[in-house]
Amino acid sequence: MNIIAWIILGVIAGAIAKAIYPGRQGGGILATMVLGMVGALIGGTLVTLLETGRLQFTAATLSIPGIIVAIIGAIIAIFLWGLFTGRTSY
């Protein structure tokens, strides 16, 4: 996937994940974009693991199922970030 598609997917998935996840998360548009890109990687890897049974790093694509997978991955990334930093989201 080219860089423009990654940026678009990152903004869409990161913004929706931040809206869905309860509490307040900091960060601006760049943090949201990175969150969405990380979410696409996490979600794509999890879907590949469930489909094939192998752990292979794969990113979600810029499609409706890809966006859904990226949103789920971004929500997981928000949760993990909160665990690592020790911050609460309220």
PyMOL Python script that loads the backbone (N, CA, C, O; Angstrom):
from pymol import cmd

cmd.read_pdbstr("""\
ATOM      1  N   MET A   1       0.858  -1.165   0.000  1.00  0.00           N
ATOM      2  CA  MET A   1       0.000   0.000   0.000  1.00  0.00           C
ATOM      3  C   MET A   1       0.906   1.230   0.000  1.00  0.00           C
ATOM      4  O   MET A   1       1.901   1.277   0.723  1.00  0.00           O
ATOM      5  N   ASN A   2       0.558   2.210  -0.803  1.00  0.00           N
ATOM      6  CA  ASN A   2       1.417   3.392  -0.869  1.00  0.00           C
ATOM      7  C   ASN A   2       1.192   4.311   0.331  1.00  0.00           C
ATOM      8  O   ASN A   2       0.254   4.124   1.106  1.00  0.00           O
ATOM      9  N   ILE A   3       2.051   5.284   0.467  1.00  0.00           N
ATOM     10  CA  ILE A   3       2.067   6.137   1.658  1.00  0.00           C
ATOM     11  C   ILE A   3       0.804   6.995   1.784  1.00  0.00           C
ATOM     12  O   ILE A   3       0.346   7.256   2.896  1.00  0.00           O
ATOM     13  N   ILE A   4       0.243   7.433   0.660  1.00  0.00           N
ATOM     14  CA  ILE A   4      -0.989   8.243   0.718  1.00  0.00           C
ATOM     15  C   ILE A   4      -2.145   7.408   1.279  1.00  0.00           C
ATOM     16  O   ILE A   4      -2.920   7.892   2.103  1.00  0.00           O
ATOM     17  N   ALA A   5      -2.254   6.171   0.834  1.00  0.00           N
ATOM     18  CA  ALA A   5      -3.307   5.292   1.341  1.00  0.00           C
ATOM     19  C   ALA A   5      -3.095   5.008   2.829  1.00  0.00           C
ATOM     20  O   ALA A   5      -4.064   4.931   3.584  1.00  0.00           O
ATOM     21  N   TRP A   6      -1.831   4.851   3.264  1.00  0.00           N
ATOM     22  CA  TRP A   6      -1.534   4.639   4.670  1.00  0.00           C
ATOM     23  C   TRP A   6      -1.959   5.842   5.496  1.00  0.00           C
ATOM     24  O   TRP A   6      -2.523   5.684   6.579  1.00  0.00           O
ATOM     25  N   ILE A   7      -1.696   7.036   4.997  1.00  0.00           N
ATOM     26  CA  ILE A   7      -2.075   8.257   5.723  1.00  0.00           C
ATOM     27  C   ILE A   7      -3.593   8.377   5.822  1.00  0.00           C
ATOM     28  O   ILE A   7      -4.126   8.695   6.885  1.00  0.00           O
ATOM     29  N   ILE A   8      -4.286   8.123   4.718  1.00  0.00           N
ATOM     30  CA  ILE A   8      -5.751   8.198   4.720  1.00  0.00           C
ATOM     31  C   ILE A   8      -6.332   7.161   5.674  1.00  0.00           C
ATOM     32  O   ILE A   8      -7.209   7.473   6.479  1.00  0.00           O
ATOM     33  N   LEU A   9      -5.843   5.935   5.583  1.00  0.00           N
ATOM     34  CA  LEU A   9      -6.318   4.877   6.475  1.00  0.00           C
ATOM     35  C   LEU A   9      -6.007   5.222   7.928  1.00  0.00           C
ATOM     36  O   LEU A   9      -6.833   4.982   8.810  1.00  0.00           O
ATOM     37  N   GLY A  10      -4.828   5.780   8.186  1.00  0.00           N
ATOM     38  CA  GLY A  10      -4.449   6.153   9.541  1.00  0.00           C
ATOM     39  C   GLY A  10      -5.351   7.216  10.127  1.00  0.00           C
ATOM     40  O   GLY A  10      -5.762   7.112  11.283  1.00  0.00           O
ATOM     41  N   VAL A  11      -5.664   8.239   9.348  1.00  0.00           N
ATOM     42  CA  VAL A  11      -6.533   9.316   9.843  1.00  0.00           C
ATOM     43  C   VAL A  11      -7.936   8.788  10.112  1.00  0.00           C
ATOM     44  O   VAL A  11      -8.521   9.084  11.154  1.00  0.00           O
ATOM     45  N   ILE A  12      -8.478   8.008   9.184  1.00  0.00           N
ATOM     46  CA  ILE A  12      -9.840   7.493   9.353  1.00  0.00           C
ATOM     47  C   ILE A  12      -9.918   6.552  10.544  1.00  0.00           C
ATOM     48  O   ILE A  12     -10.760   6.727  11.425  1.00  0.00           O
ATOM     49  N   ALA A  13      -9.045   5.556  10.573  1.00  0.00           N
ATOM     50  CA  ALA A  13      -9.107   4.550  11.639  1.00  0.00           C
ATOM     51  C   ALA A  13      -8.765   5.161  12.999  1.00  0.00           C
ATOM     52  O   ALA A  13      -9.421   4.845  13.992  1.00  0.00           O
ATOM     53  N   GLY A  14      -7.763   6.020  13.063  1.00  0.00           N
ATOM     54  CA  GLY A  14      -7.387   6.638  14.333  1.00  0.00           C
ATOM     55  C   GLY A  14      -8.482   7.526  14.892  1.00  0.00           C
ATOM     56  O   GLY A  14      -8.758   7.495  16.091  1.00  0.00           O
ATOM     57  N   ALA A  15      -9.105   8.313  14.037  1.00  0.00           N
ATOM     58  CA  ALA A  15     -10.170   9.218  14.497  1.00  0.00           C
ATOM     59  C   ALA A  15     -11.382   8.441  14.987  1.00  0.00           C
ATOM     60  O   ALA A  15     -11.960   8.781  16.019  1.00  0.00           O
ATOM     61  N   ILE A  16     -11.770   7.404  14.260  1.00  0.00           N
ATOM     62  CA  ILE A  16     -12.929   6.609  14.677  1.00  0.00           C
ATOM     63  C   ILE A  16     -12.616   5.844  15.959  1.00  0.00           C
ATOM     64  O   ILE A  16     -13.466   5.744  16.844  1.00  0.00           O
ATOM     65  N   ALA A  17     -11.412   5.309  16.065  1.00  0.00           N
ATOM     66  CA  ALA A  17     -11.040   4.571  17.283  1.00  0.00           C
ATOM     67  C   ALA A  17     -11.019   5.489  18.497  1.00  0.00           C
ATOM     68  O   ALA A  17     -11.466   5.099  19.575  1.00  0.00           O
ATOM     69  N   LYS A  18     -10.502   6.712  18.333  1.00  0.00           N
ATOM     70  CA  LYS A  18     -10.502   7.659  19.453  1.00  0.00           C
ATOM     71  C   LYS A  18     -11.923   8.051  19.835  1.00  0.00           C
ATOM     72  O   LYS A  18     -12.201   8.290  21.011  1.00  0.00           O
ATOM     73  N   ALA A  19     -12.833   8.122  18.851  1.00  0.00           N
ATOM     74  CA  ALA A  19     -14.223   8.465  19.155  1.00  0.00           C
ATOM     75  C   ALA A  19     -14.942   7.315  19.862  1.00  0.00           C
ATOM     76  O   ALA A  19     -15.806   7.550  20.707  1.00  0.00           O
ATOM     77  N   ILE A  20     -14.592   6.085  19.522  1.00  0.00           N
ATOM     78  CA  ILE A  20     -15.247   4.918  20.115  1.00  0.00           C
ATOM     79  C   ILE A  20     -14.708   4.631  21.506  1.00  0.00           C
ATOM     80  O   ILE A  20     -15.478   4.316  22.414  1.00  0.00           O
ATOM     81  N   TYR A  21     -13.389   4.736  21.686  1.00  0.00           N
ATOM     82  CA  TYR A  21     -12.761   4.351  22.953  1.00  0.00           C
ATOM     83  C   TYR A  21     -13.197   5.318  24.053  1.00  0.00           C
ATOM     84  O   TYR A  21     -13.140   6.533  23.868  1.00  0.00           O
ATOM     85  N   PRO A  22     -13.636   4.782  25.201  1.00  0.00           N
ATOM     86  CA  PRO A  22     -14.096   5.677  26.273  1.00  0.00           C
ATOM     87  C   PRO A  22     -12.949   6.458  26.897  1.00  0.00           C
ATOM     88  O   PRO A  22     -11.815   5.985  26.961  1.00  0.00           O
ATOM     89  N   GLY A  23     -13.264   7.652  27.352  1.00  0.00           N
ATOM     90  CA  GLY A  23     -12.269   8.496  28.007  1.00  0.00           C
ATOM     91  C   GLY A  23     -11.675   9.488  27.033  1.00  0.00           C
ATOM     92  O   GLY A  23     -12.092   9.590  25.879  1.00  0.00           O
ATOM     93  N   ARG A  24     -10.693  10.213  27.528  1.00  0.00           N
ATOM     94  CA  ARG A  24     -10.049  11.253  26.727  1.00  0.00           C
ATOM     95  C   ARG A  24      -8.622  10.843  26.431  1.00  0.00           C
ATOM     96  O   ARG A  24      -7.856  10.544  27.347  1.00  0.00           O
ATOM     97  N   GLN A  25      -8.259  10.827  25.160  1.00  0.00           N
ATOM     98  CA  GLN A  25      -6.892  10.538  24.756  1.00  0.00           C
ATOM     99  C   GLN A  25      -6.291  11.819  24.201  1.00  0.00           C
ATOM    100  O   GLN A  25      -6.951  12.561  23.474  1.00  0.00           O
ATOM    101  N   GLY A  26      -5.056  12.067  24.543  1.00  0.00           N
ATOM    102  CA  GLY A  26      -4.381  13.261  24.041  1.00  0.00           C
ATOM    103  C   GLY A  26      -3.845  13.029  22.643  1.00  0.00           C
ATOM    104  O   GLY A  26      -4.020  11.962  22.056  1.00  0.00           O
ATOM    105  N   GLY A  27      -3.200  14.036  22.135  1.00  0.00           N
ATOM    106  CA  GLY A  27      -2.574  13.922  20.829  1.00  0.00           C
ATOM    107  C   GLY A  27      -3.350  14.660  19.762  1.00  0.00           C
ATOM    108  O   GLY A  27      -4.570  14.805  19.844  1.00  0.00           O
ATOM    109  N   GLY A  28      -2.641  15.114  18.784  1.00  0.00           N
ATOM    110  CA  GLY A  28      -3.258  15.835  17.682  1.00  0.00           C
ATOM    111  C   GLY A  28      -3.453  14.942  16.476  1.00  0.00           C
ATOM    112  O   GLY A  28      -3.590  13.726  16.602  1.00  0.00           O
ATOM    113  N   ILE A  29      -3.464  15.555  15.310  1.00  0.00           N
ATOM    114  CA  ILE A  29      -3.712  14.831  14.072  1.00  0.00           C
ATOM    115  C   ILE A  29      -2.579  13.857  13.762  1.00  0.00           C
ATOM    116  O   ILE A  29      -2.829  12.774  13.232  1.00  0.00           O
ATOM    117  N   LEU A  30      -1.344  14.220  14.081  1.00  0.00           N
ATOM    118  CA  LEU A  30      -0.216  13.325  13.820  1.00  0.00           C
ATOM    119  C   LEU A  30      -0.299  12.076  14.698  1.00  0.00           C
ATOM    120  O   LEU A  30      -0.053  10.967  14.224  1.00  0.00           O
ATOM    121  N   ALA A  31      -0.644  12.252  15.975  1.00  0.00           N
ATOM    122  CA  ALA A  31      -0.799  11.103  16.871  1.00  0.00           C
ATOM    123  C   ALA A  31      -1.956  10.216  16.423  1.00  0.00           C
ATOM    124  O   ALA A  31      -1.865   8.992  16.505  1.00  0.00           O
ATOM    125  N   THR A  32      -3.033  10.818  15.954  1.00  0.00           N
ATOM    126  CA  THR A  32      -4.174  10.060  15.454  1.00  0.00           C
ATOM    127  C   THR A  32      -3.786   9.261  14.217  1.00  0.00           C
ATOM    128  O   THR A  32      -4.191   8.108  14.067  1.00  0.00           O
ATOM    129  N   MET A  33      -3.003   9.870  13.330  1.00  0.00           N
ATOM    130  CA  MET A  33      -2.566   9.206  12.109  1.00  0.00           C
ATOM    131  C   MET A  33      -1.659   8.016  12.433  1.00  0.00           C
ATOM    132  O   MET A  33      -1.817   6.932  11.870  1.00  0.00           O
ATOM    133  N   VAL A  34      -0.723   8.228  13.331  1.00  0.00           N
ATOM    134  CA  VAL A  34       0.191   7.141  13.715  1.00  0.00           C
ATOM    135  C   VAL A  34      -0.587   6.032  14.409  1.00  0.00           C
ATOM    136  O   VAL A  34      -0.331   4.851  14.173  1.00  0.00           O
ATOM    137  N   LEU A  35      -1.536   6.404  15.264  1.00  0.00           N
ATOM    138  CA  LEU A  35      -2.375   5.424  15.943  1.00  0.00           C
ATOM    139  C   LEU A  35      -3.129   4.573  14.920  1.00  0.00           C
ATOM    140  O   LEU A  35      -3.199   3.353  15.064  1.00  0.00           O
ATOM    141  N   GLY A  36      -3.684   5.195  13.907  1.00  0.00           N
ATOM    142  CA  GLY A  36      -4.403   4.452  12.877  1.00  0.00           C
ATOM    143  C   GLY A  36      -3.495   3.540  12.073  1.00  0.00           C
ATOM    144  O   GLY A  36      -3.884   2.425  11.725  1.00  0.00           O
ATOM    145  N   MET A  37      -2.281   4.005  11.773  1.00  0.00           N
ATOM    146  CA  MET A  37      -1.333   3.168  11.031  1.00  0.00           C
ATOM    147  C   MET A  37      -0.899   1.962  11.853  1.00  0.00           C
ATOM    148  O   MET A  37      -0.808   0.847  11.338  1.00  0.00           O
ATOM    149  N   VAL A  38      -0.632   2.194  13.138  1.00  0.00           N
ATOM    150  CA  VAL A  38      -0.282   1.082  14.030  1.00  0.00           C
ATOM    151  C   VAL A  38      -1.473   0.138  14.154  1.00  0.00           C
ATOM    152  O   VAL A  38      -1.305  -1.081  14.192  1.00  0.00           O
ATOM    153  N   GLY A  39      -2.665   0.700  14.217  1.00  0.00           N
ATOM    154  CA  GLY A  39      -3.873  -0.117  14.281  1.00  0.00           C
ATOM    155  C   GLY A  39      -4.064  -0.969  13.036  1.00  0.00           C
ATOM    156  O   GLY A  39      -4.504  -2.116  13.123  1.00  0.00           O
ATOM    157  N   ALA A  40      -3.733  -0.409  11.875  1.00  0.00           N
ATOM    158  CA  ALA A  40      -3.828  -1.180  10.637  1.00  0.00           C
ATOM    159  C   ALA A  40      -2.851  -2.353  10.658  1.00  0.00           C
ATOM    160  O   ALA A  40      -3.177  -3.447  10.198  1.00  0.00           O
ATOM    161  N   LEU A  41      -1.674  -2.126  11.184  1.00  0.00           N
ATOM    162  CA  LEU A  41      -0.677  -3.198  11.286  1.00  0.00           C
ATOM    163  C   LEU A  41      -1.118  -4.261  12.295  1.00  0.00           C
ATOM    164  O   LEU A  41      -1.025  -5.457  12.018  1.00  0.00           O
ATOM    165  N   ILE A  42      -1.594  -3.830  13.458  1.00  0.00           N
ATOM    166  CA  ILE A  42      -2.054  -4.781  14.477  1.00  0.00           C
ATOM    167  C   ILE A  42      -3.263  -5.568  13.968  1.00  0.00           C
ATOM    168  O   ILE A  42      -3.303  -6.793  14.074  1.00  0.00           O
ATOM    169  N   GLY A  43      -4.236  -4.862  13.422  1.00  0.00           N
ATOM    170  CA  GLY A  43      -5.444  -5.530  12.927  1.00  0.00           C
ATOM    171  C   GLY A  43      -5.156  -6.476  11.775  1.00  0.00           C
ATOM    172  O   GLY A  43      -5.676  -7.591  11.745  1.00  0.00           O
ATOM    173  N   GLY A  44      -4.337  -6.045  10.828  1.00  0.00           N
ATOM    174  CA  GLY A  44      -3.988  -6.905   9.705  1.00  0.00           C
ATOM    175  C   GLY A  44      -3.244  -8.147  10.142  1.00  0.00           C
ATOM    176  O   GLY A  44      -3.463  -9.232   9.603  1.00  0.00           O
ATOM    177  N   THR A  45      -2.366  -7.994  11.116  1.00  0.00           N
ATOM    178  CA  THR A  45      -1.616  -9.140  11.637  1.00  0.00           C
ATOM    179  C   THR A  45      -2.547 -10.113  12.353  1.00  0.00           C
ATOM    180  O   THR A  45      -2.414 -11.326  12.191  1.00  0.00           O
ATOM    181  N   LEU A  46      -3.493  -9.595  13.147  1.00  0.00           N
ATOM    182  CA  LEU A  46      -4.431 -10.467  13.843  1.00  0.00           C
ATOM    183  C   LEU A  46      -5.337 -11.217  12.877  1.00  0.00           C
ATOM    184  O   LEU A  46      -5.606 -12.402  13.076  1.00  0.00           O
ATOM    185  N   VAL A  47      -5.810 -10.542  11.836  1.00  0.00           N
ATOM    186  CA  VAL A  47      -6.662 -11.211  10.855  1.00  0.00           C
ATOM    187  C   VAL A  47      -5.880 -12.292  10.119  1.00  0.00           C
ATOM    188  O   VAL A  47      -6.405 -13.381   9.888  1.00  0.00           O
ATOM    189  N   THR A  48      -4.643 -12.011   9.750  1.00  0.00           N
ATOM    190  CA  THR A  48      -3.809 -13.009   9.089  1.00  0.00           C
ATOM    191  C   THR A  48      -3.556 -14.197  10.010  1.00  0.00           C
ATOM    192  O   THR A  48      -3.558 -15.342   9.560  1.00  0.00           O
ATOM    193  N   LEU A  49      -3.340 -13.932  11.294  1.00  0.00           N
ATOM    194  CA  LEU A  49      -3.124 -15.004  12.263  1.00  0.00           C
ATOM    195  C   LEU A  49      -4.370 -15.878  12.386  1.00  0.00           C
ATOM    196  O   LEU A  49      -4.265 -17.103  12.438  1.00  0.00           O
ATOM    197  N   LEU A  50      -5.539 -15.259  12.432  1.00  0.00           N
ATOM    198  CA  LEU A  50      -6.777 -16.025  12.549  1.00  0.00           C
ATOM    199  C   LEU A  50      -7.089 -16.809  11.275  1.00  0.00           C
ATOM    200  O   LEU A  50      -7.605 -17.924  11.351  1.00  0.00           O
ATOM    201  N   GLU A  51      -6.785 -16.245  10.112  1.00  0.00           N
ATOM    202  CA  GLU A  51      -7.091 -16.911   8.848  1.00  0.00           C
ATOM    203  C   GLU A  51      -6.120 -18.039   8.527  1.00  0.00           C
ATOM    204  O   GLU A  51      -6.545 -19.113   8.101  1.00  0.00           O
ATOM    205  N   THR A  52      -4.828 -17.814   8.724  1.00  0.00           N
ATOM    206  CA  THR A  52      -3.828 -18.783   8.295  1.00  0.00           C
ATOM    207  C   THR A  52      -3.193 -19.554   9.433  1.00  0.00           C
ATOM    208  O   THR A  52      -2.625 -20.623   9.210  1.00  0.00           O
ATOM    209  N   GLY A  53      -3.276 -19.042  10.638  1.00  0.00           N
ATOM    210  CA  GLY A  53      -2.637 -19.689  11.773  1.00  0.00           C
ATOM    211  C   GLY A  53      -1.159 -19.356  11.893  1.00  0.00           C
ATOM    212  O   GLY A  53      -0.467 -19.916  12.744  1.00  0.00           O
ATOM    213  N   ARG A  54      -0.663 -18.450  11.052  1.00  0.00           N
ATOM    214  CA  ARG A  54       0.740 -18.033  11.102  1.00  0.00           C
ATOM    215  C   ARG A  54       0.823 -16.572  11.498  1.00  0.00           C
ATOM    216  O   ARG A  54      -0.018 -15.760  11.111  1.00  0.00           O
ATOM    217  N   LEU A  55       1.849 -16.246  12.276  1.00  0.00           N
ATOM    218  CA  LEU A  55       2.086 -14.862  12.660  1.00  0.00           C
ATOM    219  C   LEU A  55       2.903 -14.195  11.564  1.00  0.00           C
ATOM    220  O   LEU A  55       4.093 -14.471  11.409  1.00  0.00           O
ATOM    221  N   GLN A  56       2.262 -13.323  10.813  1.00  0.00           N
ATOM    222  CA  GLN A  56       2.901 -12.635   9.695  1.00  0.00           C
ATOM    223  C   GLN A  56       2.456 -11.174   9.731  1.00  0.00           C
ATOM    224  O   GLN A  56       1.259 -10.888   9.760  1.00  0.00           O
ATOM    225  N   PHE A  57       3.408 -10.260   9.729  1.00  0.00           N
ATOM    226  CA  PHE A  57       3.062  -8.836   9.787  1.00  0.00           C
ATOM    227  C   PHE A  57       2.476  -8.401   8.454  1.00  0.00           C
ATOM    228  O   PHE A  57       3.146  -8.411   7.421  1.00  0.00           O
ATOM    229  N   THR A  58       1.203  -8.020   8.507  1.00  0.00           N
ATOM    230  CA  THR A  58       0.472  -7.588   7.328  1.00  0.00           C
ATOM    231  C   THR A  58      -0.378  -6.393   7.716  1.00  0.00           C
ATOM    232  O   THR A  58      -0.939  -6.363   8.811  1.00  0.00           O
ATOM    233  N   ALA A  59      -0.480  -5.435   6.857  1.00  0.00           N
ATOM    234  CA  ALA A  59      -1.307  -4.260   7.142  1.00  0.00           C
ATOM    235  C   ALA A  59      -2.662  -4.401   6.470  1.00  0.00           C
ATOM    236  O   ALA A  59      -2.798  -5.067   5.443  1.00  0.00           O
ATOM    237  N   ALA A  60      -3.657  -3.767   7.064  1.00  0.00           N
ATOM    238  CA  ALA A  60      -4.984  -3.735   6.468  1.00  0.00           C
ATOM    239  C   ALA A  60      -4.954  -2.853   5.229  1.00  0.00           C
ATOM    240  O   ALA A  60      -4.109  -1.967   5.104  1.00  0.00           O
ATOM    241  N   THR A  61      -5.880  -3.103   4.322  1.00  0.00           N
ATOM    242  CA  THR A  61      -5.939  -2.327   3.081  1.00  0.00           C
ATOM    243  C   THR A  61      -6.960  -1.204   3.198  1.00  0.00           C
ATOM    244  O   THR A  61      -7.742  -1.156   4.148  1.00  0.00           O
ATOM    245  N   LEU A  62      -6.942  -0.316   2.238  1.00  0.00           N
ATOM    246  CA  LEU A  62      -7.875   0.808   2.213  1.00  0.00           C
ATOM    247  C   LEU A  62      -9.176   0.354   1.553  1.00  0.00           C
ATOM    248  O   LEU A  62      -9.440   0.649   0.387  1.00  0.00           O
ATOM    249  N   SER A  63      -9.972  -0.366   2.322  1.00  0.00           N
ATOM    250  CA  SER A  63     -11.286  -0.844   1.910  1.00  0.00           C
ATOM    251  C   SER A  63     -12.165  -0.862   3.151  1.00  0.00           C
ATOM    252  O   SER A  63     -11.672  -0.631   4.255  1.00  0.00           O
ATOM    253  N   ILE A  64     -13.443  -1.128   2.995  1.00  0.00           N
ATOM    254  CA  ILE A  64     -14.346  -1.128   4.151  1.00  0.00           C
ATOM    255  C   ILE A  64     -13.919  -2.184   5.177  1.00  0.00           C
ATOM    256  O   ILE A  64     -13.793  -1.849   6.355  1.00  0.00           O
ATOM    257  N   PRO A  65     -13.689  -3.454   4.779  1.00  0.00           N
ATOM    258  CA  PRO A  65     -13.207  -4.417   5.785  1.00  0.00           C
ATOM    259  C   PRO A  65     -11.844  -4.024   6.359  1.00  0.00           C
ATOM    260  O   PRO A  65     -11.583  -4.246   7.542  1.00  0.00           O
ATOM    261  N   GLY A  66     -10.987  -3.450   5.540  1.00  0.00           N
ATOM    262  CA  GLY A  66      -9.675  -3.006   6.017  1.00  0.00           C
ATOM    263  C   GLY A  66      -9.780  -1.894   7.037  1.00  0.00           C
ATOM    264  O   GLY A  66      -9.031  -1.873   8.013  1.00  0.00           O
ATOM    265  N   ILE A  67     -10.702  -0.967   6.823  1.00  0.00           N
ATOM    266  CA  ILE A  67     -10.904   0.120   7.781  1.00  0.00           C
ATOM    267  C   ILE A  67     -11.443  -0.417   9.103  1.00  0.00           C
ATOM    268  O   ILE A  67     -11.029   0.028  10.173  1.00  0.00           O
ATOM    269  N   ILE A  68     -12.369  -1.377   9.027  1.00  0.00           N
ATOM    270  CA  ILE A  68     -12.918  -1.977  10.246  1.00  0.00           C
ATOM    271  C   ILE A  68     -11.824  -2.685  11.032  1.00  0.00           C
ATOM    272  O   ILE A  68     -11.740  -2.555  12.254  1.00  0.00           O
ATOM    273  N   VAL A  69     -10.987  -3.437  10.322  1.00  0.00           N
ATOM    274  CA  VAL A  69      -9.874  -4.135  10.970  1.00  0.00           C
ATOM    275  C   VAL A  69      -8.893  -3.125  11.570  1.00  0.00           C
ATOM    276  O   VAL A  69      -8.381  -3.338  12.670  1.00  0.00           O
ATOM    277  N   ALA A  70      -8.630  -2.037  10.860  1.00  0.00           N
ATOM    278  CA  ALA A  70      -7.712  -1.011  11.365  1.00  0.00           C
ATOM    279  C   ALA A  70      -8.287  -0.315  12.594  1.00  0.00           C
ATOM    280  O   ALA A  70      -7.539   0.019  13.513  1.00  0.00           O
ATOM    281  N   ILE A  71      -9.580  -0.092  12.629  1.00  0.00           N
ATOM    282  CA  ILE A  71     -10.218   0.523  13.796  1.00  0.00           C
ATOM    283  C   ILE A  71     -10.084  -0.389  15.009  1.00  0.00           C
ATOM    284  O   ILE A  71      -9.747   0.072  16.100  1.00  0.00           O
ATOM    285  N   ILE A  72     -10.347  -1.677  14.824  1.00  0.00           N
ATOM    286  CA  ILE A  72     -10.204  -2.629  15.926  1.00  0.00           C
ATOM    287  C   ILE A  72      -8.754  -2.661  16.400  1.00  0.00           C
ATOM    288  O   ILE A  72      -8.490  -2.682  17.603  1.00  0.00           O
ATOM    289  N   GLY A  73      -7.824  -2.664  15.463  1.00  0.00           N
ATOM    290  CA  GLY A  73      -6.412  -2.637  15.833  1.00  0.00           C
ATOM    291  C   GLY A  73      -6.025  -1.358  16.549  1.00  0.00           C
ATOM    292  O   GLY A  73      -5.216  -1.394  17.477  1.00  0.00           O
ATOM    293  N   ALA A  74      -6.589  -0.219  16.137  1.00  0.00           N
ATOM    294  CA  ALA A  74      -6.293   1.057  16.790  1.00  0.00           C
ATOM    295  C   ALA A  74      -6.861   1.094  18.208  1.00  0.00           C
ATOM    296  O   ALA A  74      -6.245   1.669  19.105  1.00  0.00           O
ATOM    297  N   ILE A  75      -8.025   0.488  18.416  1.00  0.00           N
ATOM    298  CA  ILE A  75      -8.584   0.410  19.764  1.00  0.00           C
ATOM    299  C   ILE A  75      -7.672  -0.433  20.649  1.00  0.00           C
ATOM    300  O   ILE A  75      -7.444  -0.091  21.809  1.00  0.00           O
ATOM    301  N   ILE A  76      -7.152  -1.529  20.111  1.00  0.00           N
ATOM    302  CA  ILE A  76      -6.197  -2.352  20.856  1.00  0.00           C
ATOM    303  C   ILE A  76      -4.937  -1.544  21.153  1.00  0.00           C
ATOM    304  O   ILE A  76      -4.383  -1.637  22.249  1.00  0.00           O
ATOM    305  N   ALA A  77      -4.481  -0.748  20.180  1.00  0.00           N
ATOM    306  CA  ALA A  77      -3.286   0.070  20.382  1.00  0.00           C
ATOM    307  C   ALA A  77      -3.508   1.122  21.476  1.00  0.00           C
ATOM    308  O   ALA A  77      -2.607   1.368  22.278  1.00  0.00           O
ATOM    309  N   ILE A  78      -4.681   1.739  21.520  1.00  0.00           N
ATOM    310  CA  ILE A  78      -4.990   2.708  22.578  1.00  0.00           C
ATOM    311  C   ILE A  78      -4.952   2.021  23.940  1.00  0.00           C
ATOM    312  O   ILE A  78      -4.384   2.552  24.895  1.00  0.00           O
ATOM    313  N   PHE A  79      -5.555   0.845  24.025  1.00  0.00           N
ATOM    314  CA  PHE A  79      -5.572   0.100  25.273  1.00  0.00           C
ATOM    315  C   PHE A  79      -4.152  -0.255  25.724  1.00  0.00           C
ATOM    316  O   PHE A  79      -3.799  -0.067  26.888  1.00  0.00           O
ATOM    317  N   LEU A  80      -3.343  -0.769  24.791  1.00  0.00           N
ATOM    318  CA  LEU A  80      -1.974  -1.141  25.133  1.00  0.00           C
ATOM    319  C   LEU A  80      -1.137   0.073  25.522  1.00  0.00           C
ATOM    320  O   LEU A  80      -0.311  -0.015  26.431  1.00  0.00           O
ATOM    321  N   TRP A  81      -1.335   1.198  24.853  1.00  0.00           N
ATOM    322  CA  TRP A  81      -0.608   2.419  25.193  1.00  0.00           C
ATOM    323  C   TRP A  81      -0.942   2.864  26.614  1.00  0.00           C
ATOM    324  O   TRP A  81      -0.061   3.300  27.355  1.00  0.00           O
ATOM    325  N   GLY A  82      -2.220   2.752  26.993  1.00  0.00           N
ATOM    326  CA  GLY A  82      -2.619   3.087  28.347  1.00  0.00           C
ATOM    327  C   GLY A  82      -1.998   2.157  29.384  1.00  0.00           C
ATOM    328  O   GLY A  82      -1.661   2.592  30.485  1.00  0.00           O
ATOM    329  N   LEU A  83      -1.846   0.888  29.038  1.00  0.00           N
ATOM    330  CA  LEU A  83      -1.194  -0.047  29.955  1.00  0.00           C
ATOM    331  C   LEU A  83       0.277   0.261  30.127  1.00  0.00           C
ATOM    332  O   LEU A  83       0.796   0.227  31.242  1.00  0.00           O
ATOM    333  N   PHE A  84       0.958   0.563  29.017  1.00  0.00           N
ATOM    334  CA  PHE A  84       2.407   0.825  29.070  1.00  0.00           C
ATOM    335  C   PHE A  84       2.740   2.140  29.762  1.00  0.00           C
ATOM    336  O   PHE A  84       3.725   2.223  30.496  1.00  0.00           O
ATOM    337  N   THR A  85       1.932   3.162  29.537  1.00  0.00           N
ATOM    338  CA  THR A  85       2.219   4.460  30.139  1.00  0.00           C
ATOM    339  C   THR A  85       1.646   4.601  31.535  1.00  0.00           C
ATOM    340  O   THR A  85       2.049   5.493  32.282  1.00  0.00           O
ATOM    341  N   GLY A  86       0.714   3.738  31.897  1.00  0.00           N
ATOM    342  CA  GLY A  86       0.122   3.814  33.227  1.00  0.00           C
ATOM    343  C   GLY A  86      -0.905   4.920  33.365  1.00  0.00           C
ATOM    344  O   GLY A  86      -1.336   5.236  34.474  1.00  0.00           O
ATOM    345  N   ARG A  87      -1.295   5.504  32.262  1.00  0.00           N
ATOM    346  CA  ARG A  87      -2.288   6.573  32.312  1.00  0.00           C
ATOM    347  C   ARG A  87      -3.693   5.995  32.259  1.00  0.00           C
ATOM    348  O   ARG A  87      -3.943   4.985  31.602  1.00  0.00           O
ATOM    349  N   THR A  88      -4.585   6.641  32.951  1.00  0.00           N
ATOM    350  CA  THR A  88      -5.998   6.276  32.847  1.00  0.00           C
ATOM    351  C   THR A  88      -6.615   7.158  31.786  1.00  0.00           C
ATOM    352  O   THR A  88      -6.126   8.259  31.529  1.00  0.00           O
ATOM    353  N   SER A  89      -7.683   6.687  31.168  1.00  0.00           N
ATOM    354  CA  SER A  89      -8.247   7.420  30.044  1.00  0.00           C
ATOM    355  C   SER A  89      -9.425   8.298  30.430  1.00  0.00           C
ATOM    356  O   SER A  89     -10.155   8.745  29.545  1.00  0.00           O
ATOM    357  N   TYR A  90      -9.640   8.563  31.703  1.00  0.00           N
ATOM    358  CA  TYR A  90     -10.769   9.422  32.071  1.00  0.00           C
ATOM    359  C   TYR A  90     -10.324  10.784  32.489  1.00  0.00           C
ATOM    360  O   TYR A  90     -11.153  11.627  32.830  1.00  0.00           O
TER     361      TYR A  90
END
""", "prot")
cmd.dss("prot")
cmd.show_as("cartoon", "prot")
cmd.util.cbc("prot")
cmd.orient("prot")
